[in-house]
Amino acid sequence: EDVTGVIKFTDASGYDSFVNVTVKDVDLTSGQHELRFVMDTGFFHFNYLDIVRGSAPPQPVVLRVLPLGDSITHGNSKSRTYRYSLWTKFIDSGLNADGIFFDFVGLQNSNHNRDPVWPDYRGHSFDRDHEGHSGWRAEQVLGSLPMWLESYTPEIVLLHLGTNDVFANESTLSTISEIGQLIDVLRADNPTVTVLLAKIIPTRDPISNQRISELNQQIDGVAAL
């Protein structure tokens, strides 16, 4: 490849004057290459010439984030859920400027029944993809997850499940087992996946809250595995 560049020297006279010049970034194949200088005007000579190999610009990194759960993830016409506020924090983090981007994934892209208003934020439109399913228990999500993972492979999973299991009087033991199996399926799909496992949000019913408390205590053990 023939590369022509113009070099302008300003106030470079004197024995100890040095000028740093970048002509053009060039991608070169392996082998020998010839470097030639042609003087158009004036007089110059080289005391020292250093050719520096530049580094390739970093490639953008896209981290796929899967919001996975029930109605707390799904939301409704009155609730944007945590997904929207988390998305704004991604933008505020400034990581985009460093070439790191977060991409919500999932086969769902709307809230339960009807969407709320999704305001744009700092010139960006909300990323609506998710895998929240209102009313679903852990066993139902477990049954569908392998099929969903045929469409995407997340690097990060935000997992909040178990509320509907409590309401359906499912045993704590069975729910914990299913949550553990969900994590196994995610790891089989991506061995380096990071799963952020949430404890279940309390309710107004004291009896259900007691069972939620028992479930949350067991979730600690699953997270430690």
N, C-alpha and C positions, 0 to 999 in steps of 0.2 A: 504494500500500500504506500503510495506517494503522499506524504503529508507536508504541506507548505504552511509555514507560520511566519509572521512578521514580528521581529524583536526590536523594540525601541529602547535604547539606553539613554538614561537621563542622568547627567552629572556623575558619570562613571569614570572620570579621568583620575589619574593618580595611581601610584604604585600599589596602594593597599585598598583600592576601591573594588567593591564586589557588587554584583547585581544578581538578584534571584529572579529568574524568568520562567514562566510556564507558557509554553507555546500552545499545546493542545493535548488533551488526553487521548491516547492512542491504544487500541487493543492490538497487541502483537502476538503472532504465533511463535512457537518455539523455533530456534534456529538463529542464524546470523542476520544482522540488519546493518545497513550503512547509514551513518549520520553525516550530512554535509551542510556546511555553512557557506552562503554566498553573500558577499558584502556589496550593497548597492551604493552607499555613500559613506564618506568619512574613512577613518582608519581605526582598526582595533586589533588586539591580539589577546590570546587566552593565556593566562597564567595557571588557571585551574578550571576544570570542568567536571561537574558531578552530575550524573544522570540518576535520578531517583525513580525507583519503581513505585508507582502509585498503587493504592489498594482499591479494589472494586467497591462501589457504594453498597452498603448493606441492603439486603433484600428485605422487603416488608415482612413482618411476622403477623399472621392472623391467628388469633386464639379463638376457637369456636367454643362458645359457652352455652350449655344446655340447661335452661330452667325446667326442672322436672318435678311434677307434683300434682296436687289436686286443685281445689278452687282458690286456695291462697296464691297459687301460681297463675291460675287461669284468669282470675279477676272477673269483673262484670262491668255494667255500664257506669257504675258509681265508683269503681275501684280500679286504678291503674296498676295496682299491685307494686311490689318492691321492684319489679323489672324496670319500670320507668325511672325511678330515682337512682337505681344502680347504673342504668345507661347514662344518665347525666353525669354521674361520678366518673365513669369511664372517660367521657369527653373532658371533664375538668382535670383529669389526671395529667394531661399533657403528653401521654405516652404516644399519641398519634404522631407528634412531631419527631419522636424517636423511631418511627416506623413500626410501632406495635399497635395492632388494631384488635378490637374485640367484636366478635360476630355472634349474636344470638342465633341459635339453631333450634329446629323443631318443626313438626309438620302443622302445628297450629299457628295462626297469625291473627287471631281475633279473640276477644273476651267472651265470656259466657253470655248468651242472649244478644248483647249489643256492646259495641265498643264505646268507651268514654272518649272525650276529646284528647288527642295526643298532640300537645304543642311541640313545634319544632324547638330545638335548643342549640343556640350558637351556630346556626346555619345548617344543622343536621336534622333529618327526619328520623323519628323513632323506629328502631329495629323491633318489629312486632313478633318475630318468630319465637316460639316456645313450645313446651310439651306439658302444659297444665291441663288437667281433665277434672272438671268439677264433679264431685261426688264419688270419684274413683277410690278404691281401696288399693293397698299395696299389691295384693295378688293380681288385680286387674292390670295394673301398670306392668307388673312382672311378665304377664302373659303377652303383652304387646310390644315390650321394649325391643326384643330381637328384630322384629319387623321394622320398627322405627329406625333402628341403627343401620339398616340397609341404605338409608338415605343420607346419613351424616355420621361423622365420627367426632365427638367433642373432645377437647383437651381439658375442659373444666365442666363439672356438673354441679348444679345447685339443687340439692335434693331435699324436699320437704314433703313427707308422706306419713300417714298413720292416723290422722284425725278421723277420717271416715271409718277406719277399722275400729276405733274406739266407739264411735256411734253405733256401729253394727254389732257391738259386743264380741268382736274377734278377740281371741286371747292375745295377751302381750307377747307370749312366746312365739306364736305363729306370725305375728306382725314383724317382730324382730328378725325372725328367720327369713321372711320374704324381703325385708330391706337388705339383709346381708346377701341374699341371692341376686338382688338388683345390682349391687355393687360388683358382684362376681361377673355378671353379664357385661357391665360397663368395662371392667378390666380385661375381659376376654376380647372385647372389641378394640380397646386401646390400653395396653399394659401400663402406660405412663399417665393415664388419666388422673386428674385431681378431683376428688369428690368432696364437696363441702356439704356435710350432713347436718341439717338443722334439727333442733329440738322442736317439738310440736307446740304451737301457740295455745295458751289456755283458753277455756270457754267460760261462760257465765254459770254453767251447771256444775255444782260442787261434786256430784258423783262422777261426771265425766272428767272433771279436773283431777280427781284422785287417780283415775286410770291413765290419764295423760301423764301425770307425774311418774307413775310406775314405768310407763313406756319411755319417758325421757331418761330415766335412770339407766335403762337398758341400752338406749341409744349411745350413751357414753362408751359402753363396752364395744359396740360395733365400730364406732369412730376410732377406737384404739387399735383395731386390727390392721 
